[in-house]
């Protein structure tokens, strides 16, 4: 008890001493009053949040997050660009698909979270740039800073003493020379004189900040044009076989990805017929045999009642109306005719086959939904130049039509086209089908050359590989039609994006290569001498600053030597016009 009482008395004594101490404030760290932080309130928190959002660090983080957020768009098929791929992904992953679909993994670029990142990045860049523009405009109007009293404290400092009978006049004249010299080198100058001390303050390199702002403004321009222009652009794909005509309507596209502002009537009215598809191959037996040298889709376009011909080549799109037509791919399209047991035609058409290798070995699918006892699916392989190996396997030895051969495996059953689920015409789902021909069941596949007919199994009918050679042709080089895969693209924002990208590049180059410097020259008059001081200061890294100060000192000395006994201003008027700045590291003009 006595011990605790003594401790309390000691504490009371300390508190009394602290309170009565006139040199110690009442809210000192060992005082009784606790520290209370001010409350920000709603407005304060909003200001704090805006400052965090508009910091350059946040803008860089958001740019990185945007790049990461775009990755799922390249991993998962997107509903707008590949609806069949999304359907196939759903069939292959029925349990995982609802979760990913709820997260908008199949509509990444239209999802709320991707749009939120995009808009936050836009707001962050705008919030960063606008205050910097105001600050930069104010800095451009400001005078160069007053010459420091002690230039020798700067790292890049030089001092020269020159004899002069009239020291004060010589000191003033030397600053006149330095002023003209620095102006000739592109500096903004301001004269500061005080008593027997004369000085000039110069600065240059504001183009560096201008380039930095130009770069960020160009980034904002790219975001705006991509965001707005994407809503008015569209990209469609169409596979056209020789002799077919494509009309620029939504129903005639194989797939279409259009912006949210593109209406059904936004497509320009025109049609296009694929007259021929020309390919040149390296001759068989020569080095690089089978390699294609050139592709040309020769088309006839009808627009506004006028007809004209053109060609779509690789990296040479054809401009039609406001669209650009690109060549994406090509291949063969064998013409196949199927008849049932009553000799009725149940299918006929030129089927595009997808190339599987450089020798144009191709895969095609034929689906027959009506006219047969059950639905038929045919998986066909096409060999432009068929060659049989020692083990009996067939391969294509050359990409051109030398010995065309078609092999077919026939399936019977339910193709799944009546369940309302879209299915790709290039994929045959054999889950509910029974195979009738093919090595998998120990039966030979059907083999056909152009103009030949074979019987279908089980007396189902016949199948014919039509010969599409023009009348009078004697070889197989034109016996099979070709197809061209075309992409029709419209994006009016393209020139604006390019312009802003070039501005961003120009701004970046300016920001990287223009140095920001401040230079001072001071002349102090003494008894029979002038003390000249030179100093420079860089904003940021400038490894050439020391050399620039040395050149400034040397150039100033040469100009003073040229002046001689004549007034410096008269001599400088003759010397400066012939002065040429040296390399970026040099700050001294040359005088002839």
C-alpha positions as CSV (number, residue, x, y, z in Angstrom):
1,X,0.0,0.0,0.0
2,X,2.8,2.4,0.9
3,X,4.6,1.6,-2.3
4,X,1.6,2.3,-4.5
5,X,0.9,5.5,-2.7
6,X,4.5,6.7,-3.3
7,X,4.2,5.8,-7.0
8,X,0.9,7.8,-7.2
9,X,2.6,10.8,-5.5
10,X,5.5,10.6,-8.0
11,X,3.2,10.5,-10.9
12,X,1.3,13.5,-9.6
13,X,4.5,15.3,-9.1
14,X,5.6,14.6,-12.7
15,X,2.2,15.7,-14.0
16,X,2.4,18.9,-11.9
17,X,5.9,19.6,-13.1
18,X,4.8,19.0,-16.7
19,X,1.8,21.3,-16.4
20,X,3.7,24.1,-14.7
21,X,6.6,23.9,-17.1
22,X,6.3,27.1,-19.2
23,X,8.5,25.6,-22.0
24,X,6.4,22.4,-22.4
25,X,3.1,22.7,-24.2
26,X,0.1,21.1,-22.6
27,X,-0.5,18.7,-25.6
28,X,3.1,17.4,-25.4
29,X,3.6,13.6,-26.1
30,X,3.8,12.9,-22.4
31,X,0.8,15.1,-21.6
32,X,-2.6,14.0,-20.5
33,X,-4.4,15.1,-23.7
34,X,-4.7,12.5,-26.4
35,X,-4.0,13.3,-30.1
36,X,-7.2,13.8,-32.1
37,X,-7.0,13.6,-35.9
38,X,-9.3,15.9,-37.9
39,X,-12.3,14.3,-39.5
40,X,-12.3,14.4,-43.3
41,X,-16.0,14.1,-43.9
42,X,-17.6,13.2,-47.2
43,X,-16.0,16.0,-49.2
44,X,-12.6,15.3,-47.7
45,X,-12.8,11.6,-48.5
46,X,-13.9,12.4,-52.1
47,X,-10.9,14.7,-52.5
48,X,-8.6,12.1,-51.2
49,X,-10.0,9.5,-53.5
50,X,-9.8,11.8,-56.5
51,X,-6.1,12.6,-55.7
52,X,-5.3,8.9,-55.5
53,X,-7.1,8.1,-58.7
54,X,-5.4,10.9,-60.6
55,X,-1.9,10.1,-59.6
56,X,0.5,8.8,-62.2
57,X,1.1,5.7,-60.1
58,X,-2.6,4.8,-60.3
59,X,-2.7,5.4,-64.0
60,X,0.2,3.0,-64.6
61,X,-1.4,0.4,-62.3
62,X,-4.7,0.7,-64.2
63,X,-2.9,0.4,-67.5
64,X,-1.3,-2.9,-66.3
65,X,-4.7,-4.1,-64.9
66,X,-6.3,-3.4,-68.3
67,X,-3.7,-5.5,-70.1
68,X,-4.3,-8.3,-67.6
69,X,-8.0,-8.0,-67.9
70,X,-7.8,-8.5,-71.7
71,X,-6.1,-11.9,-71.3
72,X,-9.3,-13.9,-70.9
73,X,-10.5,-12.5,-74.2
74,X,-7.7,-14.4,-75.9
75,X,-8.1,-17.6,-73.8
76,X,-11.9,-18.1,-74.0
77,X,-13.9,-17.9,-77.3
78,X,-15.9,-14.6,-77.4
79,X,-19.6,-14.7,-78.1
80,X,-19.5,-11.8,-80.6
81,X,-16.6,-13.2,-82.7
82,X,-17.0,-17.0,-82.3
83,X,-20.5,-18.1,-81.2
84,X,-19.9,-21.6,-82.3
85,X,-16.8,-21.8,-80.2
86,X,-18.7,-20.7,-77.2
87,X,-21.4,-23.4,-77.8
88,X,-18.7,-26.0,-78.2
89,X,-17.0,-24.9,-75.0
90,X,-20.4,-25.1,-73.2
91,X,-20.8,-28.7,-74.4
92,X,-17.3,-29.7,-73.4
93,X,-17.5,-28.0,-69.9
94,X,-21.2,-28.1,-68.8
95,X,-20.4,-27.6,-65.1
96,X,-17.8,-24.8,-65.4
97,X,-19.6,-22.9,-68.2
98,X,-22.3,-21.2,-66.0
99,X,-19.7,-19.9,-63.6
100,X,-17.5,-18.4,-66.3
101,X,-20.5,-17.1,-68.2
102,X,-21.6,-15.2,-65.1
103,X,-18.2,-13.7,-64.9
104,X,-18.5,-12.5,-68.5
105,X,-15.5,-14.5,-69.6
106,X,-17.2,-15.1,-73.0
107,X,-18.1,-11.3,-73.4
108,X,-14.9,-9.9,-71.9
109,X,-14.8,-6.6,-73.9
110,X,-18.5,-5.9,-73.2
111,X,-18.4,-6.8,-69.5
112,X,-19.0,-4.2,-66.8
113,X,-15.7,-4.9,-65.1
114,X,-13.7,-4.4,-68.2
115,X,-15.6,-1.2,-69.0
116,X,-15.0,0.0,-65.4
117,X,-11.2,-0.5,-65.7
118,X,-11.3,1.3,-69.1
119,X,-13.2,4.3,-67.7
120,X,-11.1,4.5,-64.6
121,X,-8.0,4.6,-66.7
122,X,-9.5,7.3,-68.9
123,X,-10.5,9.4,-65.8
124,X,-7.1,8.9,-64.2
125,X,-5.2,10.0,-67.3
126,X,-7.4,13.1,-67.7
127,X,-7.0,13.9,-64.0
128,X,-3.3,13.6,-64.4
129,X,-2.9,15.7,-67.5
130,X,-5.2,18.7,-66.9
131,X,-3.4,20.0,-63.7
132,X,-0.1,19.5,-65.4
133,X,-1.2,21.5,-68.4
134,X,-2.1,24.4,-66.1
135,X,1.1,24.2,-64.3
136,X,3.1,24.0,-67.5
137,X,1.3,27.0,-69.0
138,X,2.1,29.0,-65.9
139,X,5.8,27.9,-66.0
140,X,6.0,29.0,-69.6
141,X,4.9,32.5,-68.7
142,X,7.2,32.7,-65.7
143,X,10.6,34.5,-65.7
144,X,13.7,32.4,-65.3
145,X,14.6,32.2,-61.6
146,X,16.9,34.7,-60.0
147,X,20.6,33.9,-60.0
148,X,21.6,32.1,-56.8
149,X,23.9,34.0,-54.4
150,X,26.4,31.1,-54.1
151,X,26.8,29.4,-57.5
152,X,29.8,27.5,-56.2
153,X,27.4,25.2,-54.3
154,X,26.2,23.7,-57.6
155,X,28.1,20.6,-58.8
156,X,28.7,21.9,-62.3
157,X,30.4,25.1,-61.5
158,X,33.3,27.0,-63.3
159,X,35.1,30.2,-62.4
160,X,37.2,32.4,-64.6
161,X,39.0,35.7,-63.7
162,X,39.8,38.2,-66.5
163,X,41.8,41.4,-66.2
164,X,40.0,44.6,-67.1
165,X,41.0,48.3,-66.5
166,X,37.3,49.3,-66.1
167,X,36.1,46.3,-64.2
168,X,32.4,47.4,-63.7
169,X,31.9,48.3,-67.4
170,X,33.7,45.0,-68.5
171,X,31.5,43.0,-66.1
172,X,28.3,44.5,-67.6
173,X,29.6,44.0,-71.1
174,X,30.5,40.3,-70.4
175,X,26.9,39.6,-69.2
176,X,25.6,41.3,-72.4
177,X,27.7,38.9,-74.4
178,X,26.5,35.9,-72.3
179,X,22.9,37.0,-72.8
180,X,23.2,37.1,-76.6
181,X,25.1,33.8,-76.5
182,X,22.5,32.0,-74.5
183,X,19.7,33.4,-76.6
184,X,21.4,32.1,-79.7
185,X,21.5,28.7,-78.1
186,X,17.7,28.7,-77.5
187,X,17.6,29.7,-73.9
188,X,15.0,32.0,-72.3
189,X,17.1,34.6,-70.5
190,X,16.5,37.2,-67.7
191,X,19.0,39.8,-66.6
192,X,19.6,40.4,-62.9
193,X,22.0,43.2,-61.8
194,X,22.8,44.3,-58.3
195,X,25.5,46.8,-57.5
196,X,28.8,45.7,-59.0
197,X,27.4,42.2,-59.6
198,X,25.8,41.4,-63.0
199,X,24.2,38.1,-63.9
200,X,22.0,36.4,-66.5
201,X,19.7,33.5,-65.7
202,X,18.7,31.2,-68.5
203,X,16.7,28.1,-68.9
204,X,15.5,25.8,-71.7
205,X,14.0,22.4,-72.2
206,X,10.3,23.2,-71.6
207,X,9.7,21.1,-74.8
208,X,10.5,18.1,-72.6
209,X,7.4,18.6,-70.5
210,X,5.5,19.6,-73.6
211,X,6.4,16.3,-75.1
212,X,5.4,14.5,-71.9
213,X,2.0,16.1,-71.9
214,X,1.6,15.5,-75.7
215,X,2.3,11.8,-75.0
216,X,-0.4,11.5,-72.3
217,X,-2.9,13.5,-74.3
218,X,-2.3,11.2,-77.3
219,X,-3.0,8.2,-75.0
220,X,-6.3,9.8,-74.0
221,X,-7.0,10.4,-77.7
222,X,-6.4,6.7,-78.5
223,X,-8.7,5.6,-75.6
224,X,-11.5,7.9,-76.8
225,X,-11.2,7.0,-80.5
226,X,-11.0,3.3,-79.7
227,X,-13.9,3.5,-77.3
228,X,-16.2,5.5,-79.5
229,X,-14.9,4.3,-82.9
230,X,-15.4,0.7,-81.8
231,X,-19.1,1.3,-81.4
232,X,-19.4,2.3,-85.1
233,X,-17.1,-0.4,-86.6
234,X,-17.8,-3.9,-87.7
235,X,-15.9,-7.0,-88.9
236,X,-17.4,-9.9,-90.8
237,X,-16.2,-13.1,-92.4
238,X,-17.4,-14.8,-95.5
239,X,-16.2,-17.8,-97.4
240,X,-16.9,-17.5,-101.2
241,X,-16.4,-20.3,-103.7
242,X,-15.5,-19.5,-107.3
243,X,-18.6,-18.4,-109.2
244,X,-20.6,-17.5,-106.0
245,X,-21.8,-14.0,-105.2
246,X,-21.8,-12.3,-101.9
247,X,-24.3,-9.5,-101.0
248,X,-23.3,-7.1,-98.2
249,X,-26.2,-7.9,-95.9
250,X,-26.2,-9.3,-92.4
251,X,-27.8,-12.5,-93.5
252,X,-25.1,-13.3,-96.0
253,X,-22.2,-13.2,-93.6
254,X,-20.8,-16.4,-92.0
255,X,-20.0,-14.5,-88.9
256,X,-20.3,-10.8,-87.9
257,X,-18.9,-8.8,-85.0
258,X,-20.4,-5.3,-85.0
259,X,-20.3,-2.4,-82.6
260,X,-23.2,-1.5,-80.4
261,X,-24.0,1.6,-82.6
262,X,-24.1,-0.3,-85.9
263,X,-27.7,-0.8,-87.0
264,X,-29.1,-3.3,-89.5
265,X,-29.2,-0.7,-92.2
266,X,-25.6,0.5,-91.7
267,X,-24.0,-1.8,-94.3
268,X,-23.2,-0.2,-97.7
269,X,-25.3,-1.8,-100.5
270,X,-23.0,-3.7,-102.9
271,X,-22.4,-7.3,-104.1
272,X,-19.2,-9.1,-105.0
273,X,-18.6,-12.2,-107.1
274,X,-15.5,-14.4,-106.9
275,X,-14.6,-15.0,-110.5
276,X,-11.4,-16.9,-109.9
277,X,-8.7,-17.6,-107.4
278,X,-5.2,-17.7,-108.7
279,X,-2.3,-19.3,-106.8
280,X,1.3,-19.8,-108.1
281,X,3.2,-22.7,-106.7
282,X,6.9,-23.4,-106.8
283,X,7.2,-26.1,-109.5
284,X,7.4,-29.8,-108.3
285,X,10.9,-31.1,-107.9
286,X,12.6,-27.7,-107.5
287,X,13.8,-26.2,-104.2
288,X,10.9,-25.0,-102.1
289,X,8.6,-27.3,-104.1
290,X,4.9,-26.7,-103.3
291,X,5.3,-23.4,-101.6
292,X,2.8,-20.8,-102.7
293,X,4.2,-17.6,-104.1
294,X,1.2,-15.4,-104.6
295,X,-2.5,-15.4,-104.0
296,X,-5.1,-13.3,-105.8
297,X,-8.9,-13.4,-105.4
298,X,-10.2,-11.9,-108.6
299,X,-13.7,-10.4,-108.0
300,X,-16.4,-8.4,-109.8
301,X,-18.0,-5.7,-107.7
302,X,-21.4,-4.1,-108.3
303,X,-21.9,-0.9,-106.5
304,X,-24.5,1.9,-107.2
305,X,-25.4,0.3,-110.5
306,X,-21.8,0.2,-111.7
307,X,-19.7,-2.9,-112.2
308,X,-15.9,-3.1,-111.8
309,X,-13.3,-5.8,-111.4
310,X,-10.6,-5.9,-108.7
311,X,-8.3,-8.3,-106.8
312,X,-7.9,-9.0,-103.1
313,X,-4.3,-10.1,-102.3
314,X,-2.4,-10.7,-99.1
315,X,-1.7,-7.4,-97.4
316,X,-3.4,-5.6,-100.3
317,X,-7.1,-5.1,-99.3
318,X,-9.7,-4.1,-101.8
319,X,-11.7,-0.9,-100.9
320,X,-15.4,-1.1,-101.6
321,X,-17.7,1.7,-100.4
322,X,-16.5,2.3,-96.9
323,X,-15.3,-1.3,-96.3
324,X,-11.8,-2.8,-96.6
325,X,-11.8,-6.4,-97.8
326,X,-8.9,-8.6,-96.7
327,X,-7.9,-12.1,-97.8
328,X,-7.6,-14.4,-94.8
329,X,-7.3,-17.8,-96.3
330,X,-8.1,-20.1,-99.2
331,X,-8.5,-23.7,-100.1
332,X,-10.3,-26.2,-102.3
333,X,-14.1,-26.6,-102.6
334,X,-14.9,-30.0,-104.2
335,X,-18.4,-30.2,-105.7
336,X,-20.2,-33.2,-104.3
337,X,-23.6,-34.6,-105.4
338,X,-25.5,-37.1,-103.3
339,X,-28.5,-39.1,-104.6
340,X,-30.8,-41.4,-102.6
341,X,-32.0,-44.9,-103.6
342,X,-34.6,-43.4,-105.9
343,X,-31.9,-41.5,-107.8
344,X,-33.2,-38.1,-106.4
345,X,-30.6,-35.4,-105.6
346,X,-30.7,-34.8,-101.9
347,X,-27.5,-32.7,-101.8
348,X,-25.3,-30.9,-104.3
349,X,-22.9,-28.1,-103.8
350,X,-19.2,-27.0,-103.6
351,X,-18.1,-27.6,-100.1
352,X,-15.1,-25.6,-98.7
353,X,-12.5,-27.9,-97.3
354,X,-10.1,-26.6,-94.6
355,X,-6.4,-27.1,-95.4
356,X,-4.5,-29.1,-92.8
357,X,-0.9,-28.7,-94.1
358,X,1.2,-26.8,-96.6
359,X,0.4,-29.4,-99.4
360,X,-3.3,-28.5,-99.1
361,X,-4.4,-31.8,-97.6
362,X,-7.9,-30.7,-96.6
363,X,-10.8,-31.8,-94.4
364,X,-14.5,-31.2,-95.3
365,X,-17.8,-32.0,-93.8
366,X,-21.1,-32.8,-95.6
367,X,-24.4,-32.9,-93.6
368,X,-27.5,-34.3,-95.3
369,X,-30.6,-33.7,-93.2
370,X,-33.5,-34.7,-95.6
371,X,-34.1,-37.1,-98.3
372,X,-32.6,-40.2,-96.7
373,X,-34.0,-42.8,-94.3
374,X,-31.8,-41.2,-91.6
375,X,-29.6,-38.2,-91.5
376,X,-26.2,-38.7,-93.0
377,X,-22.9,-37.1,-92.1
378,X,-19.9,-37.4,-94.4
379,X,-16.3,-36.7,-93.3
380,X,-14.2,-36.2,-96.4
381,X,-10.5,-35.8,-97.0
382,X,-9.1,-34.2,-100.1
383,X,-5.7,-34.7,-101.6
384,X,-4.8,-32.3,-104.5
385,X,-1.8,-34.5,-105.5
386,X,-2.5,-37.9,-104.0
387,X,0.5,-40.1,-103.3
388,X,0.2,-43.6,-101.8
389,X,2.9,-44.7,-99.4
390,X,4.4,-48.2,-98.9
391,X,2.0,-48.9,-96.0
392,X,-1.0,-47.9,-98.1
393,X,-1.6,-44.5,-96.5
394,X,-2.4,-41.6,-98.7
395,X,-0.9,-38.1,-98.5
396,X,-0.8,-35.0,-100.6
397,X,2.6,-34.4,-102.1
398,X,1.9,-31.1,-103.8
399,X,-0.4,-28.2,-103.3
400,X,-1.6,-27.8,-106.9
401,X,-4.1,-30.1,-108.7
402,X,-2.1,-32.9,-110.3
403,X,-3.8,-36.0,-109.1
404,X,-6.9,-35.0,-107.0
405,X,-8.5,-37.6,-104.9
406,X,-11.4,-37.5,-102.4
407,X,-11.9,-40.1,-99.7
408,X,-15.1,-40.2,-97.7
409,X,-16.3,-41.8,-94.4
410,X,-20.1,-42.1,-94.1
411,X,-22.0,-41.8,-90.8
412,X,-25.7,-42.3,-90.2
413,X,-27.9,-41.2,-87.3
414,X,-28.8,-37.9,-85.6
415,X,-26.7,-34.9,-86.6
416,X,-28.1,-32.8,-83.7
417,X,-29.3,-30.0,-86.0
418,X,-32.8,-30.2,-84.7
419,X,-32.2,-29.4,-81.1
420,X,-31.8,-25.7,-81.6
421,X,-28.1,-25.5,-80.7
422,X,-26.0,-23.9,-83.4
423,X,-23.3,-26.2,-84.8
424,X,-20.3,-25.5,-87.0
425,X,-20.5,-26.6,-90.6
426,X,-16.8,-27.6,-90.3
427,X,-17.3,-30.0,-87.4
428,X,-19.1,-33.4,-87.4
429,X,-20.3,-34.6,-83.9
430,X,-20.3,-38.4,-84.2
431,X,-21.7,-39.0,-80.7
432,X,-25.2,-40.1,-82.0
433,X,-24.0,-41.4,-85.3
434,X,-23.2,-44.9,-86.6
435,X,-20.1,-45.2,-88.9
436,X,-20.8,-47.0,-92.1
437,X,-17.4,-46.8,-93.9
438,X,-13.8,-46.2,-92.8
439,X,-10.8,-47.9,-91.3
440,X,-12.2,-47.5,-87.8
441,X,-14.8,-50.2,-88.4
442,X,-12.6,-52.3,-90.8
443,X,-14.3,-51.1,-94.0
444,X,-12.7,-49.2,-96.9
445,X,-13.4,-45.5,-97.3
446,X,-15.0,-44.4,-100.5
447,X,-12.4,-43.0,-102.9
448,X,-13.3,-40.7,-105.8
449,X,-11.5,-38.8,-108.4
450,X,-13.2,-35.9,-110.4
451,X,-16.1,-37.0,-112.5
452,X,-16.4,-40.4,-110.7
453,X,-19.4,-41.9,-108.8
454,X,-19.6,-44.5,-106.1
455,X,-22.4,-46.3,-104.2
456,X,-23.2,-45.4,-100.7
457,X,-23.3,-48.4,-98.2
458,X,-26.5,-50.3,-97.5
459,X,-28.0,-49.3,-100.8
460,X,-28.6,-45.7,-99.6
461,X,-27.8,-44.2,-103.0
462,X,-24.8,-42.8,-104.8
463,X,-22.2,-40.0,-104.3
464,X,-20.5,-38.1,-107.1
465,X,-17.3,-36.1,-107.1
466,X,-18.2,-33.6,-109.9
467,X,-15.6,-32.4,-112.4
468,X,-15.7,-28.6,-112.5
469,X,-13.2,-28.3,-115.4
470,X,-14.3,-25.8,-118.1
471,X,-15.3,-27.2,-121.5
472,X,-12.2,-28.3,-123.5
473,X,-9.9,-28.7,-120.5
474,X,-7.6,-31.7,-120.8
475,X,-5.8,-31.8,-117.4
476,X,-6.9,-31.8,-113.7
477,X,-5.6,-28.3,-112.9
478,X,-9.1,-26.8,-113.0
479,X,-11.2,-29.8,-112.0
480,X,-11.9,-28.6,-108.5
481,X,-13.1,-25.1,-107.5
482,X,-11.3,-23.0,-105.0
483,X,-12.6,-20.8,-102.2
484,X,-11.4,-17.6,-100.6
485,X,-12.0,-16.6,-97.0
486,X,-12.6,-12.9,-96.9
487,X,-12.9,-10.4,-94.0
488,X,-14.9,-7.3,-94.5
489,X,-13.9,-4.6,-92.1
490,X,-15.0,-1.1,-91.4
491,X,-13.4,1.2,-88.9
492,X,-13.6,4.9,-89.5
493,X,-11.5,5.5,-86.3
494,X,-8.4,3.9,-87.8
495,X,-6.9,7.2,-89.2
496,X,-7.6,9.0,-85.9
497,X,-5.9,6.1,-83.9
498,X,-2.9,6.2,-86.2
499,X,-2.7,10.0,-85.8
500,X,-2.8,9.8,-82.0
501,X,-0.3,7.0,-82.0
502,X,2.1,9.1,-84.1
503,X,1.6,12.0,-81.7
504,X,2.3,9.8,-78.8
505,X,5.5,8.6,-80.4
506,X,6.6,12.1,-81.2
507,X,5.8,13.3,-77.7
508,X,7.8,10.4,-76.2
509,X,10.8,11.1,-78.4
510,X,10.7,14.8,-77.3
511,X,10.4,13.9,-73.7
512,X,13.3,11.5,-73.9
513,X,15.8,13.5,-75.9
514,X,15.2,17.2,-74.9
515,X,17.3,18.1,-71.8
516,X,15.8,20.4,-69.2
517,X,18.5,22.9,-68.0
518,X,19.0,26.1,-66.1
519,X,22.3,28.1,-66.6
520,X,23.6,31.1,-64.8
521,X,26.5,33.4,-65.7
522,X,27.6,36.0,-63.1
523,X,30.2,38.7,-63.4
524,X,31.5,40.5,-60.3
525,X,33.6,43.6,-60.7
526,X,36.7,43.8,-58.6
527,X,39.8,46.0,-58.6
528,X,41.2,45.7,-62.1
529,X,39.5,42.3,-62.8
530,X,36.2,40.7,-63.5
531,X,35.3,37.4,-61.7
532,X,33.2,35.3,-64.0
533,X,31.1,32.4,-62.6
534,X,29.3,29.8,-64.6
535,X,26.9,27.2,-63.2
536,X,24.2,24.9,-64.5
537,X,21.5,22.7,-63.0
538,X,19.6,19.9,-64.7
539,X,16.1,18.6,-64.0
540,X,16.5,14.9,-64.0
541,X,19.4,12.9,-65.4
542,X,21.6,14.9,-67.8
543,X,25.0,13.2,-68.3
544,X,26.1,15.9,-70.8
545,X,25.6,18.9,-68.5
546,X,29.2,19.2,-67.4
547,X,30.4,19.2,-71.1
548,X,27.7,21.8,-71.8
549,X,29.1,24.1,-69.1
550,X,32.6,23.6,-70.4
551,X,31.5,24.6,-73.9
552,X,29.6,27.6,-72.5
553,X,32.8,28.8,-70.7
554,X,34.9,28.3,-73.8
555,X,32.4,30.0,-76.2
556,X,32.0,32.9,-73.8
557,X,35.7,33.4,-73.6
558,X,36.1,33.4,-77.4
559,X,33.4,36.0,-77.8
560,X,35.0,38.2,-75.2
561,X,38.3,37.8,-77.0
562,X,36.7,38.9,-80.3
563,X,35.3,42.0,-78.6
564,X,38.8,43.3,-77.7
565,X,38.8,47.1,-77.1
566,X,35.5,47.6,-79.0
567,X,32.2,47.5,-77.1
568,X,31.0,43.9,-76.7
569,X,27.5,44.6,-78.1
570,X,28.8,45.8,-81.5
571,X,31.1,42.8,-81.9
572,X,28.5,40.3,-80.8
573,X,26.0,41.6,-83.4
574,X,28.5,40.4,-86.0
575,X,29.5,37.2,-84.3
576,X,26.2,35.7,-83.2
577,X,24.6,35.3,-86.7
578,X,27.4,32.9,-87.6
579,X,27.2,31.1,-84.3
580,X,26.0,27.5,-84.6
581,X,25.1,25.3,-81.7
582,X,27.3,22.2,-81.5
583,X,26.0,18.8,-80.5
584,X,23.2,18.6,-77.9
585,X,25.9,18.5,-75.2
586,X,27.3,21.8,-76.3
587,X,26.1,25.2,-75.2
588,X,28.6,27.4,-77.0
589,X,28.3,29.0,-80.5
590,X,31.0,28.9,-83.0
591,X,32.4,32.2,-84.3
592,X,34.2,32.7,-87.5
